[in-house]
Structures are given as structure tokens and as C-alpha cells.
Amino acid sequence: MLRVNAILFDFDGVVIDSEPVHAKAKKLTFEKFNIGYPETIFDDYKGKPDNVFFDYVAGSLDKNKHSSEMLHTYKKRVFETIIKEIKLIDGFILFLNTVKSKGIKTALVSSTSLYSLGLVDEIYHISGMFDLVITEVDTALHKPHPDPYLKALEKLPSDILDCIVIEDSPNGIISAKKAGCYVYGLTSSFKGNELMKAGSDEIIENYSELMQKLNL
């Protein structure tokens, strides 16, 4: 069993279950601007930044009737109005409290914006739960580059051999593995085989399983 002195958490899909709310905001944006779309678009662009999503939508689906920036801005406004629908990932709070009671250091390592984190903080006060928070402003390069995890390890600090990472997406796993970390892939957003293909060391379906693996 690994000796764990620090646990690094991704944000979306690991701490919060925001994907359904983001998808709803995008659907409402499509309705507002009368844009037809294939249902597969949400899976096709899962884990990718909104600006990439709306660049595709504006150019390929909307035929540049509206700019990517306009669509993205409207989506953000809608998201703000329904953000209270976001839920925490099942088992996260119990796991985090157990980890902290053992004296294990924690860090939130995400490429999310301070704006988005701030919106969620108004509901759940996420930032205050961790010893360290890394967001998009802390590194020039974001996931799948290793920079966010390298920055977290530098600031925490923790030896790579004594920490684990919990990720739910291929890009996040690639980032953590490039930083030299041991990664548990949580199947909240992607299937286990996709996470293994990205390089995850182990696959977990929920936090209860991880608690058993770590003997917490």
C-alpha cells in the first residue's frame, strides 16, 4: 500500500458534479439562439474548455450567425442562474474529513477560473476545505500539461512518492502522470477503460472504494 502524506484533487467530476449543469446551460443557449445540435455533442466535448466548444458551435452549427464570444457569454449568464443545482460528488465530504483527521495534506488542483471557483464557493465554500488551491491563474500552461500538479507539489510541499492524485478525465490524468504522480481515476465522467488508456494507475468507482484501498 502507498504511504500517503498528501492527496491532490481535481475539481469538476472529483469534488463537484457540474457537468449536468453546464450541459443544461449550453442547451438553453442553443434554444435562445435557435441552434440545432446533435445530442452527442456534450459527450464529444466533455472535459474540453467552453471556448473550444463554442468555437465549434459558432463555426460549424451556427454558421457564424453569432460569435463564439457572444454564445459563451450568454451560457455563462445562464450558468450563474442555475448554479445552485450543482451537487458535490457522493462521498467526497466524508472522504475529505477522514483524510484531514489523519493529518494528510490536501490540495485542489484545477484549470478552472477563479470566477467559476468563486461561484461554487458561494454555495459550498470549497476553497476553505483545502490546504492549497491551484487554479488557472497559478500556471501559464494548464492540463494536460504537468504544470498545475508541479506547482501544487512545489507549494504544498510533498514528495511525489508520498502523494496521490484523484482525477476523472484523460487530460487531468495525463497532466498528473507527466508530473510523476500516482493517479486514481474516478469514473464519474469517463469510463474506466478511457481513464486507464490515459495512464491512470488504478480505477475507482467511488470514494468508498478509495477509502478501502487506502485503509482509511
C-alpha positions in Angstrom: 0.0 0.0 0.0 1.2 3.5 -0.8 2.3 5.8 2.1 0.1 8.8 1.6 1.0 12.2 3.1 -0.8 14.3 0.5 -3.8 14.0 -1.7 -4.4 16.2 -4.8 -7.9 16.6 -6.0 -9.2 17.7 -9.4 -12.3 19.9 -9.2 -15.0 19.1 -11.8 -16.1 15.5 -11.5 -14.0 14.9 -8.4 -15.3 17.5 -5.9 -18.4 18.8 -7.7 -20.7 17.2 -10.2 -21.1 20.2 -12.5 -21.3 18.6 -15.9 -25.1 18.2 -15.9 -25.5 21.9 -15.0 -23.0 23.0 -17.7 -24.9 20.9 -20.3 -28.2 22.4 -19.2 -26.8 25.9 -19.6 -25.5 25.0 -23.1 -28.9 23.6 -24.1 -30.6 26.8 -23.0 -28.1 28.8 -25.0 -28.9 26.7 -28.1 -32.6 27.3 -27.6 -32.1 31.0 -27.2 -30.2 31.3 -30.5 -32.2 28.6 -32.3 -29.1 26.4 -32.9 -29.7 22.8 -33.8 -27.2 20.3 -32.3 -26.6 16.6 -32.1 -27.1 15.0 -28.7 -23.6 13.5 -28.8 -22.0 17.0 -28.7 -21.9 17.0 -24.9 -20.0 13.7 -24.8 -17.8 14.7 -27.7 -16.7 17.9 -25.9 -16.7 16.5 -22.4 -13.6 17.7 -20.5 -12.8 20.4 -23.1 -12.9 24.1 -22.3 -16.0 26.1 -23.1 -14.2 28.4 -25.6 -13.2 25.3 -27.7 -16.9 24.1 -27.5 -18.3 27.4 -28.6 -15.7 28.0 -31.3 -17.0 24.7 -32.9 -20.7 25.6 -32.3 -20.3 29.1 -33.8 -18.5 28.0 -36.9 -20.0 24.6 -37.6 -23.5 24.6 -36.2 -24.5 28.3 -36.2 -22.6 29.1 -39.4 -21.1 32.2 -37.8 -24.5 33.9 -37.3 -23.4 34.7 -33.8 -19.8 34.9 -32.5 -18.3 32.3 -30.2 -17.8 35.0 -27.6 -21.5 36.0 -27.6 -22.6 32.4 -27.2 -20.1 31.8 -24.5 -21.1 34.9 -22.6 -24.8 34.0 -22.7 -24.0 30.5 -21.5 -22.1 31.9 -18.5 -25.0 34.1 -17.6 -27.4 31.2 -17.7 -25.0 29.0 -15.7 -25.0 31.7 -12.9 -28.7 31.5 -12.6 -28.8 27.7 -12.2 -25.5 27.1 -10.4 -27.3 26.1 -7.2 -28.3 22.9 -9.0 -24.6 21.7 -8.7 -24.1 18.8 -6.3 -21.0 17.6 -4.6 -19.7 14.2 -5.7 -21.1 11.5 -3.5 -18.8 10.6 -0.6 -16.4 13.5 -1.1 -17.1 15.3 2.2 -16.7 12.1 4.3 -13.5 11.2 2.4 -12.0 14.6 2.8 -12.9 14.8 6.5 -11.4 11.4 7.1 -8.2 12.3 5.2 -7.8 15.6 7.2 -8.4 13.8 10.5 -5.3 11.6 9.6 -3.2 14.7 9.1 -2.9 14.1 5.4 -2.4 17.4 3.4 -4.9 18.2 0.7 -4.8 20.4 -2.5 -7.3 21.3 -5.1 -5.6 21.3 -8.5 -7.7 22.6 -11.3 -7.5 24.6 -14.5 -10.8 26.3 -13.6 -11.1 30.0 -13.4 -11.2 32.0 -10.1 -14.6 33.2 -11.4 -16.0 29.7 -11.6 -14.5 28.6 -8.3 -15.9 31.7 -6.7 -19.4 30.9 -7.9 -19.2 27.5 -6.4 -17.6 28.8 -3.2 -20.7 30.9 -2.6 -22.6 27.7 -2.2 -20.1 25.2 -0.7 -17.0 27.2 0.4 -14.8 24.7 -1.4 -11.6 26.8 -1.2 -11.5 26.7 2.6 -11.6 22.9 2.6 -8.1 22.5 1.2 -4.6 23.3 2.4 -3.8 24.6 -1.1 -5.8 25.7 -4.1 -4.3 25.9 -7.6 -6.4 27.4 -10.4 -5.8 28.7 -14.0 -4.1 31.9 -12.7 -1.3 29.9 -11.0 0.3 28.5 -14.1 0.8 29.6 -17.7 0.2 26.1 -19.0 -2.9 24.1 -18.0 -3.8 20.4 -18.1 -2.8 18.2 -19.9 0.5 19.9 -19.2 2.0 18.9 -15.9 2.4 22.5 -14.6 -0.6 22.6 -12.3 0.5 19.5 -10.4 4.1 20.5 -10.4 3.1 23.8 -8.9 1.0 22.1 -6.2 3.9 19.8 -5.2 6.2 22.8 -5.0 3.9 24.8 -2.8 2.4 22.0 -0.5 5.2 20.7 -0.4 5.1 17.0 -0.8 7.4 14.3 -2.2 5.9 12.8 -5.3 6.3 9.3 -3.8 4.1 10.3 -0.8 1.1 11.8 -2.7 -1.7 10.6 -4.8 -3.9 12.3 -7.3 -7.7 11.8 -7.9 -8.7 12.7 -11.5 -11.8 12.0 -13.6 -10.7 12.9 -17.1 -8.0 11.8 -19.5 -6.4 15.3 -19.7 -6.2 15.5 -16.0 -4.6 12.1 -15.7 -2.1 12.9 -18.4 -1.2 16.1 -16.5 -0.7 14.2 -13.2 1.3 11.4 -14.8 3.6 13.8 -16.5 4.2 15.4 -13.1 5.2 11.9 -11.8 2.2 11.3 -9.6 0.3 8.1 -8.7 -3.2 8.6 -10.1 -6.6 7.1 -9.1 -9.1 7.5 -12.0 -12.6 8.2 -10.7 -15.3 7.0 -13.1 -17.7 9.9 -12.5 -17.3 11.4 -16.0 -15.4 8.9 -18.2 -15.4 5.1 -18.4 -12.7 3.1 -16.7 -11.0 2.0 -19.9 -10.7 5.6 -21.1 -9.0 6.5 -17.9 -6.7 3.6 -18.0 -5.8 4.4 -21.6 -4.8 7.9 -20.4 -2.4 6.4 -17.9 -4.4 6.1 -14.6 -2.6 3.7 -12.2 -5.9 2.5 -10.6 -9.6 2.9 -11.3 -12.2 3.6 -8.6 -15.9 4.0 -8.9 -16.5 6.0 -5.8 -14.9 7.3 -2.6 -15.9 4.4 -0.5 -13.7 2.2 -2.7 -10.8 4.6 -2.4 -11.1 4.6 1.4 -10.8 0.8 1.4 -7.8 0.9 -0.9 -6.1 3.5 1.3 -7.1 1.7 4.5 -8.7 4.9 5.9 
